[in-house]
Amino acid sequence: MLRDRRAGPVAPPAGVTGPSRSWVVPVLSALFVPVYASGFVVGKIATAHMAVPTVLLWRFLIALVVVLVAVVVSRPALPRGRAWVHLMVTALLLQVGQFAFCYSGLAAGVPAGVTSLVLGMAPLLVGLLTPLVLSTRIGAAPVVGLIIGACGVYIVLSDRLGGDLGATVVLPVLGALSMAAGTLYQKRFNDDTPVATSVAVQMGTSLVVTAAAMPFLGAAWVPTDAAGWWTALWLGVVNSAGAFVLMFVLLRWRSTVHVSSLLNLVPAVTALAAVPILGEPLTLHAVAGLAVALVGMYVGLGLLGRRRAPDVTPPARTDRTGDPAGRA
């Protein structure tokens, strides 16, 4: 989930301006979508080689190590008082809850493309519930977008709910609800926490909770084969840390509108990548449903008909908000 108070782009880092920036941003944008989408495809492979708790344990551990390096380098401010508790609650919802349900669904047989599509509805749900939680007003776009998006999801699932999927599709739905709840909670209580600090505390909390539950879940503490190790490394380094870096570079040089539009491409890219990599079929139902859901996402986030902000460079501001690891 993305939260950025700026309406347009801000100053790029020193040394990246003018012509060089004109090609860097498209390249980073092109990298961001497959890196983000890879979390669902590689997550599917990971859950075939190790138990879900093992996947969670190593994802959180590797991501924490990477984020701690960023904390040491950037030296952000530490949370104060109740902010620690709020960050821990956010971690239970946004990290443990979301990914536990997501990976459980993948392990139970829910296709990677379907999982990505269902979790892609979470931003629209956040937009719909924001007035109730934060006492702010919204227009009709989130409501209309959520309805259109839900129709798209139904089209994708319509020929499978009574067959091989059954009730297992509830798992990614619960993951999306947990993701939405965590995002709303973070927006309500942790809005001013520095990004690196927020992610470090969330990853640390998630790691401790997962490790504490391991003895009761009967899962192996370490991957047992090469596939388990490389998928764990991919999820922790590329999908978590890599997506984190790309997202915030793009947020710094562009805006949330640009990044949100890229995130909306993730379900389609996931579905396409899952065909050759996982052997998941891409039926006409899936193509039609993805198209409808994509329209719903763009409508819900107000992206249709919006003009791109001019490429200007206003005074740089410090970005203290964000949610880098909120999606797979």
N, C-alpha and C positions, 0 to 999 in steps of 0.2 A: 504494500500500500504506500502511496506517495503523498507526502505532505510538504508543501513548499509555499511559503508566503509570497514568493515573487510571481508576478504575472508574466514576466519575460525573462530573457537570458541575462546573465551577469558576466562580469569580466572573467576571461579565461586566465589561467595561470600565466605567469611571466614567461615570455619566450614562445608562446603559442598564440599568434595573432594573424590577422589578415589572410593571405593565401594559404598558409599552412593549416590554419583552422578550417578552411573551406573543405579540405579533403579529410581531415582527421575526424570530424564529427560524423560524416557519413560512414566512415570505416568503423568507428566505435559503435554506431547505431546498428550496422550490419552484423557486428559481432555479438551485441547485447542479446538479441532475440534468440539465436541458437544456444548461447551460453545459458540463458534463463530456461529455455525449453528443455535443455539437456537434463535438468533435474528430474523431470518426469520419466524420461526414457531410461536414464542410468539408474534412477530409483527403482524402476521395474526390474532391471537386471539385478540390482543389489538385493532386492527382496527374494529373488529366486536362489540366491547363494548364501544368504544368512538371515537370521530372524530379524524382525522389525526392531526390537530393542537394541540389537547389535548395530544395525544401520544408524539408529538415532544416536547411540553412544559415540560412535566414531565420527559422525557428521558434526556433532556438537564439539567434540574434543579438537578436531582438526581446525574447525572454524574459529574456536576460541584462541588457539595458538596464533593463527593469522591475525585476528583482531587485536590480540595483546601486543603484537609487534606494532600495529598502527597506534595503539594507545601510548606505547613507550615513545614513539617518534613524535606524535602530535601533543602529548601531555594535556589532554582535555580536563576540564574541571570534574571533580567527583560529585556524585549525588549527595544530597544532604537530608538528614532526618527521614521522613516518611517516603522520600523519593526512592530509597532502596526497596522498600516494601512494594511500592507501585511497580517498579521495574521487574521484581520477581513475579508478581501476579501477571504482568504482561507476558513474561517468558512462558508461564504455564499455559496461557491461551495461545499466544502468537507463535510460539516455537514448539513446545511439547505437544500441545493439543492438535495443532494444525498438522504437523508432520507425522505424529503417531497415527492419526486417522488416514492421512494421505497414503502413507506407506502400507498401512494395514489393508486399505482398499486395493492397492497395487498387488500386494501379496495374495489377496483373496480372488484375484482375477479381473479386477476392473481395468480396462485398457488405459494406457498412459494418456491417450488423446482425450478420453472421456474424463479422466481425473483432472487434467489440465483445464478442460472446458468448465467443469463444475466449480473448481476453485477460482476460475476467471470471473465468476459471478459475484465473488466476495466484494470487490470494489463498489459494485452497484448496490449491494445490500448495505454497505457502510454509508453510501450516500443517502439511502432511504431512511436509515435509522439515526443519522446524525442529528436531525432536529429533536428527536426524543431524548438523546443523551447529552447533547451540547447546547440545547435550546437555541438553535439557529434555524433560519428559514431555508427552504429549498424550493426549486421550481418543479415543474412537471417532468423534466427530463429524467431524473433518477427513477421515478415511478414507471414511466413509459419504457425506459431502457431495461429495467428489471423484468417487466412483463415480456418484452420482445426477447430478451436473453433467455428467460425461462422457457419460452416457446421453442427457441433453438435447441436448448438442452433436451426438451421433451422429444423433439424430432429425432435427435441423435439416438436417444434411448428407446424410442417407441417400439422398435422391432426386436429389442433385447431384454426388456424388463421382465417378460414372462419366461425368458429362456435362461441363458448361461449367466446373466448378471444377477437377476433376482434382487434380493434385499441387500446385496453387497454394495450397491450404488449408494446406500445410506452412508457408508464410511466417508467417501469424499465430500458428501453433503455436510456431514458433521465437521469435517476439516475446514470447509468454507465458513461454516458458522463460527468455529473457533477462531479462524483467521479474522473474521469481521469483528468478533467480540474483543479480541486482543488489540486490534487497530483502534477501535473506539475507546477502549480503556486507556491506551497509550495517548491518544489525542486528548483525553480528558485530564490525565494526571501527569504525563511525562513529556509534555509538549516542548519544554525548554531544556531538556537534558541533551547534552552534546551527543552526536551520533555515535562516535566511537565508544563513549562510556556506556550508552544505552545498549548497544549490541554486545559489548563485553560482559556486562552484568547479565543480560538475557542468556547468552551462551553459557556462562558459568553456572547460572541457576539451572538451566536445562540439563547440563552435564551432571550436576550433583543429583538432581531428581531422577534422571535416568539410571545413573550408577546405583543409587539407593534402591531402585526397583528391580535391578537385575537379578539378585538372588532369589526373588520371589517369582520371576518369570521363566526361569529355567533356560535362558538364552546363553549362548557362548559369549565370552567377554571379548574375544578377538575373532576376526574372519578366519575361516578354515581353509580357504583356497585363494589362488591368485586373483580370480574374478572378484571375490569379496574385497580384497585389498585395493585393487585399482578402482573399483566403484566407490569405495569409502573415500579414497583420496580425491577422486573426481568431485564427489558431492561436497566435500569439505573445502577443497582449494578452488576448483573451477566454478562450480555452481553456486557456492556460498560466497567465498571471498572474491572470486572473479566477477560475479554479477554485482556484488557490493561496489567494487571499484568502478566498473563501467557505469552503473546507475548514477553514482554521485558525480562522476565526471560529466555525464550528460546533463544532470540536473544543474550543475554549475555553469555549463556553457549554453544550455538551452532553457527549457522550462518543464514543469510537470506535464503540460499538454503534450510535448514531444515524447516524453518517456511513457506517459499513459498510452499514447497511440502505439508505441512499440510493444508494450505489455499486452495489448489487445491482439497482437499477432501471434502470441505464444501458443494458444490452443491449436491454431491452424498449422504452425510449424511443428508442434509436437505430433499431431496426427500424421503429417506427411513423413516425418522422420521415423515414426513407429512402424511404417509399412515395410521398409527394407531392413531396419535394425531388429525389430521385434516380431515381424511377420503379422502385425495386426492389420486386418482388412480395412480398406477405406471404401465404404459403401456409398450409394447415392443418398441414403438417409443421413449418413455422417457428413457428407459434403454440403447438403442442403441445410442441415442443422447448424453446422459451423458458420455458414454464411449468415443465417438469421441471427445467431448468437453474436457474431461480430458486429452486425448492424446494431443490435441491442446495446453492446458495450459502448460503441461510439456515441449512440444517442444518449445513453445514461450518463456519460462523462462529459456531454456537451461538446464533443469533438467535431460532429458533422456541421459543416457550414462555418466553422471558425477559421478566421484568417490567421496565417502564421505571423507571429510578431516580427517586426523588423529586426535585422541583425545589427543591433547597436550595442554599445558597451557602456552602460551606466556605471556609477561608482560601485566598487566591489563591496559586498556585505558578507558578514560571517553567517554561514548556514548552520544553525544549531538544531534543526529538526530533520526528521526523516525516519524511514522504516526500511532499512536495507535488506533485512533477511526475512521479511514477512511472507514471501512466497517461495515456492520450491525452486 
